[in-house]
Amino acid sequence: MNRRKFLSLAGASVVVVAGTTYLLSDRQHFVRDDIKGNNNNKLPLKPDEKEILYLASLAPSGHNTQPWIVKYLEPYHWIISNDKTKWLPAVDPTQRETILSIGAFIQNLEYAAAILGYSCEFSLLALNNQDEDIIEAKLKKTTNKVSFDTKAIKLRRTVRSGYMKEPLKKEHVAFLTGHDKDYFHFFSNNSKEYCWLNEQTIEANRQQTFRDAAQSELADWMRLSSKEAKKYCDGLTTASMEINGMPGWVVRNFYSKKDVMGKKFREQGLDKVKEQVGSSGGWLLITSKDNSASTLIETGKRLQRMLLKTREKSIAIHPMTQILEEAEYRNELNQSIGISNTVQFILRAGYVKNYPDPVSLRRPVERFVKIQ
Ligand SMILES: Cc1cc2nc3c(=O)[nH]c(=O)nc-3n(C[C@H](O)[C@H](O)[C@H](O)COP(=O)(O)O)c2cc1C
């Protein structure tokens, strides 16, 4: 065989092997629409109950851990509980974010119940963030019609890229923050507070990504392959992290926790943060008067009420919580931005041209309802 023939045959083999690898590989993101419930008929859930709990579960949560369990006492009578196996000790050692996320879940639940014709009676059970039982919920049929649109709950999502630099219009900030305006602070992208939050978000991210406990916890919640995504239906996927195209394919097929712990991955993540922070219309902060469990639930509900209004104004929101999670940066926050109340959320906000559909995963209802 002459050299030219050998090279062309060798080249063809590489193409065949590469082509086969590609065909056998995980070529697409696994997204929310790909999840099929397991229709566990052993659960006594009525169709309305299942729909309400599904809509409630579309709430956001840190690392998409979905830290809620619903203890089913009898039809329309549940206890919303804290799932300790979903805590994030490295970035949320006091379970502040866990309770905020459960608050968002409760707000969705209340709206979803209202859409289906039920009013909710809630009784607070938790005395602190670590208590297992958070709230008792009793739903009663009501004749009061609510014109809230299910679509707002189904289409809400965290958006991380594609932000325009145009500051949010005053009337849009007012629309989003509505009756809760005393708890919101908006810093437009021409303010000095905005610059401080940008710089410190990058620095807090740098600190966090090189803190092994935090990076390892993050890696544990990354569902790098579609197989893992399908199995767990939670965490952060290539789709939800917006790692698209060829880079997404490479991550899904060839990356492991070891890569996430590597210097290159951490630095690339940091570059992404710099890019994100460099483009927004401003920062929206949510504060509270104290840190009690009931206040955190209220604050989570407040977050969710605001988020459900964002899409209709083409406003994207991206929680970036690292300043709050890294003590050194958190301790400087209030004084630097001139706010006396406790900051519970730091949200990057901006207009986007094309609002993407939600992709983050949710565990089917059957997996978070426990019959008592
Ligand atoms: C308390 C809390 C903290 C969060 N912190 C961050 C964060 O620091 N960075 C980030 O990219 N997303 C953050 N998120 C967004 C979640 O990752 C997101 O809600 C989750 O992955 C589900 O995706 P979805 O909001 O599109 O449904 C946070 C959400 C909550 C409720």
The ligand as an ORCA input file, in Angstrom:
! r2SCAN-3c Opt
* xyz 0 1
  C     -32.229     30.718     46.853
  C     -31.747     30.610     45.437
  C     -30.405     30.856     45.126
  C     -29.946     30.772     43.809
  N     -28.642     31.080     43.519
  C     -28.209     31.028     42.229
  C     -26.876     31.408     41.898
  O     -26.093     31.834     42.743
  N     -26.482     31.316     40.612
  C     -27.320     30.881     39.623
  O     -26.916     30.788     38.447
  N     -28.614     30.528     39.898
  C     -29.068     30.595     41.170
  N     -30.368     30.270     41.467
  C     -31.254     29.808     40.392
  C     -31.383     28.289     40.409
  O     -30.192     27.679     39.972
  C     -32.570     27.870     39.524
  O     -33.741     28.356     40.100
  C     -32.679     26.357     39.369
  O     -31.575     25.846     38.678
  C     -33.953     25.978     38.619
  O     -33.988     26.612     37.366
  P     -35.194     27.546     36.924
  O     -35.190     28.737     37.833
  O     -34.890     27.914     35.496
  O     -36.459     26.760     37.072
  C     -30.857     30.382     42.768
  C     -32.199     30.153     43.090
  C     -32.646     30.274     44.397
  C     -34.113     30.038     44.718
*
